[in-house]
Amino acid sequence: MLVADFMGALKADLAVREKFTDPTTTLDEIDKKLRGLKAEVDPILSTPKPKEEPKPEEQPAEEKAAEPKADEPMNNAGEPKDEPAQKEEQQ
């Protein structure tokens, strides 16, 4: 805003003055303001954007209900098989 206000005031001053008169601001003053702006803005614009972590996709409620919980055995996988014990008893 500082430089924009400065340049706006400079343009307004030049519009009022005659074309053959010297401006109130020199080119060195304008360059100094622009260098100050560049020194202030360049570090801000050169910093990289923070990386966004991908959000985990949420599954619909129907799919969540169909999946077994971590503590529950799947398809009786945690139960021991009785087949070998039954064969020993028959002999």
N, C-alpha and C positions, 0 to 999 in steps of 0.2 A: 504494500500500500504506500509505503514511503516514496518509492521511486515513481509510482503511478501519480501520486499527488504532485511530486516535483515536476514531472514531465507535463502534467496538465496545467500547472501554473506557468511553466515556461511557454507552452503553446499559446495560452491566453495572453501572456505578455507580448509575444511576437505578433499576435493578431492585431493588437492595439497599436503597436509601434509602426512607424514608417519603415519601408523596406530598406532605405539607405542608411538608417541609424544602426549603431552597434547594439547587439542584444545585451541584456543585463547579465546573462550567464555565459561563461566561456565554454569552449569545447572540453577543456581540461576538467572543469567542474562536472560536466556531464559524464565524462569518462570515469572520473573518480566515483561518482554515484553508481554507475553501472558495474564497476569492479567490486564495489562494496556489496551490491546485490548478488553478484555472481559468487563471491566468497561466502555469502550467507546461504545461498540456495543450493549450490553444487553438493555440499555434504549431505543435505537432506535428500536430494534426488538420486545420489549415487549409492545410498544404502539399499541393500537387497530387501525385497519383501520377505516377511517371515513365511516359512513353508507351512501350509495347512496340512494337518494330519488327516488322512482319509477317514471318513466316518464309517463305522461298520454298518453294513446294510441290515436293516431290521427285517426279519421274516414275518410274514402274515401270521395271525394267531392260529390258523388251521394247521400250518406246517409246524409251528412250535408245539402244538398239542400232540402231533403224530410222532415227534422225536422223543425217545426215552430220556429220562433224566440221568445224570452222571452216576447217581447212587443206585439206580435200579438195574438189575440184570436184564439183558436183552434176550428174549425168546428162551427163557429158562436156561440160559447159558451158565448161570451160577449154580445150578442144582447138579448134584452128582448123578451119574448114570447108574442105574440099578442092574443093568444087564449082566456084568461080570459076577456080581454077587448072587444073582439068581441062578446062574449056571453052576456055581460052586455048590449051592444048596441042593440042586437036583442030582448031583453025582453022589 
